[in-house]
């Protein structure tokens, strides 16, 4: 506004100079003789140097003056030498009508006008020195001009004619350069109470970004003596082009048939306005063309009440996408009804309706009459926003709700509640061209509904979600979540899911895989390390009933914390396999190689069911406690195995080790030594046990057994050895002592081995190990033991026989002695 006033002052000064020159015509005749006085006057009034190449007078049909090669110097410190220059400035006026308070001026002509506007690095402009310091002079001048305008009995101005003008703007604070070229402004004769035409043509170029604009404006205006004015038949054509912006070309056409500026009545009325905008997108812009037609009816601005009212604004949009864009055609109709804006109170009210049709590769079935309606209330003074009656209907989706906002001009706080009626999400995604992965359940994602509250706080950089109810098929999710500090999000949540069958959402299982594909052990697990390092999460998820694969855990509790590249899940609890499992898990990606940890405490675990559920193979069965404390690192399963460290404690009862039958192996070895052939066994290939205790340390994938003991119905087992997890190899020596029993796995058939301790070597692949038994030496030892036994029995027998003979000899000797003694005593008469 100050710039316009300054330019008007300059033009008025030039007119004043011309009138002074006209006065000099009558007194001095030769105006060139007085150029110095004129330039001195300008110097005194503006501080600038004015140079005039030539001055000439005209008498017919009006007294006039022409200035040739006029130049006004620039302010000190600016690069351009002149601020304003023109090849020809001419104007004429009637002298006698002025005495009757009638202003009659010929057309003011400016040819080859050049105006240079600048701002230096400190923000100072080259017209600051032309502005009054406190504005009092401006106010006084405006009042003075207004009073004199009101005193005019009549006005007759031949008009303004600017030919081939140029205006440049250089802003050193932004490095921006703007140039207006080919500036042509022409008006008809101006007089009170009559419409006069105004036409403007200009070409504008912008340097950052590169932008060229051609403007053509035509309008009819009328000025009344009381100072009011009216405009009509405004037509504006604007064509903008750029090679640097995503939008390549914009063509705008504005048409206002009538604009009633009844300023004396403090009223502005605009009966009708249309604006057409055609936009052409560049190759990297998603839309190839966008056409907008805006129509506004019956605008009323009451300047007394400062109230703006528009009954209806209609906006029609047509767009075409680029060849590779998801939307090919878009047609939209927006209507703003009963718009009311109280300028004093800064309050806006309006009802907005929208209807949209769209089609394209992303919308296989297209969008038909997608509707959005809302009642909008805005209080800019209180910075309050209310959106009521919010309704959305699109592609089978129906949503309703309301939005409230505070501090909307500073740091908005927006809260909303939203209700989404049940809809078919699968059908919606398919219509949008989203290809869903194959799911085992064909009826999934067909029933989705939600009720939620959302709050956004710009000052705290936070968003909060209160999920009152989210229903997906048969599952219901409730809870709260929040995000703070959007640059490095802090995520918090507390969610509860009643039940879900994940199997229905997972792809169907295939029996076989393609040959030649990479094994699971070699598959690389790529983690989004940078994303994980940026996470700041603390949240709890509760799941009442979960089905995944062959598992059916219940009462699941998962609490996750993540910060600075470390993710911990503790506690991790679930009721599964008729017991409660407590676990802790961790992930650390602060280094180049991800590190994992796992701790579990699980009493009364059916190990066979667990292995079958996770691996599909129950190599070990039994009921008991399984405690693990493990950590590893790597990017593949094979690396996980090779880098595994920790320990494991297993205490099982009434189970079996599957893969080999130890009793059968002993029987086969025994029969081979005896040259016998055993009939084919129907017994399962497993070794039963009533108790199994195993404790092991794990270092770099090597499992070393501290304790291995088992009780079987027919033998007692103790062992030691190692398992190489990376190579899937084991090396165990199991000492098996046969006990006296005729029950269990072949117990009766091994009676002849009772009491022996049999060393069994298990070596090779852990799923199918080689089993070796040294029964030959065992039988040799047994034969030696039998020989020793027989020797001992023979010695005992010999001893018994000797004792028996000894007694017989004694008795016989005794008898013989008695007989001889009797014979000897017969002579004595005994």
Secondary structure as UniProt FT lines:
FT   HELIX           2..27
FT   HELIX           31..34
FT   HELIX           35..46
FT   STRAND          50..51
FT   STRAND          54..58
FT   STRAND          63..73
FT   TURN            76..77
FT   STRAND          82..93
FT   HELIX           96..99
FT   TURN            100..101
FT   STRAND          102..105
FT   STRAND          108..111
FT   STRAND          114..119
FT   TURN            121..122
FT   TURN            126..127
FT   HELIX           128..130
FT   HELIX           136..151
FT   STRAND          154..157
FT   STRAND          160..171
FT   TURN            172..175
FT   STRAND          176..187
FT   STRAND          190..192
FT   STRAND          195..206
FT   TURN            207..210
FT   STRAND          211..223
FT   TURN            225..226
FT   STRAND          229..241
FT   STRAND          247..262
FT   HELIX           263..265
FT   STRAND          267..281
FT   TURN            283..284
FT   STRAND          287..302
FT   TURN            303..306
FT   STRAND          307..321
FT   TURN            323..324
FT   STRAND          329..342
FT   TURN            343..346
FT   STRAND          347..360
FT   TURN            361..362
FT   STRAND          363..379
FT   TURN            380..383
FT   STRAND          384..394
FT   TURN            395..396
FT   STRAND          397..406
FT   TURN            408..409
FT   STRAND          413..423
FT   HELIX           425..431
FT   TURN            432..433
FT   TURN            442..445
FT   STRAND          448..457
FT   TURN            458..461
FT   STRAND          462..472
FT   TURN            473..474
FT   STRAND          475..484
FT   HELIX           486..488
FT   STRAND          490..501
FT   HELIX           502..504
FT   TURN            515..516
FT   HELIX           520..522
FT   HELIX           529..534
FT   STRAND          536..548
FT   TURN            549..550
FT   STRAND          554..563
FT   TURN            564..565
FT   STRAND          566..576
FT   TURN            577..578
FT   STRAND          579..588
FT   STRAND          595..606
FT   HELIX           607..615
FT   STRAND          620..633
FT   HELIX           637..642
FT   STRAND          645..658
FT   HELIX           662..673
FT   TURN            674..675
FT   STRAND          686..699
FT   TURN            700..701
FT   STRAND          702..711
FT   STRAND          715..724
FT   TURN            725..728
FT   STRAND          729..738
FT   TURN            745..747
FT   HELIX           748..753
FT   TURN            754..755
FT   STRAND          757..765
FT   TURN            766..767
FT   STRAND          770..773
FT   HELIX           775..825
FT   HELIX           826..828
//
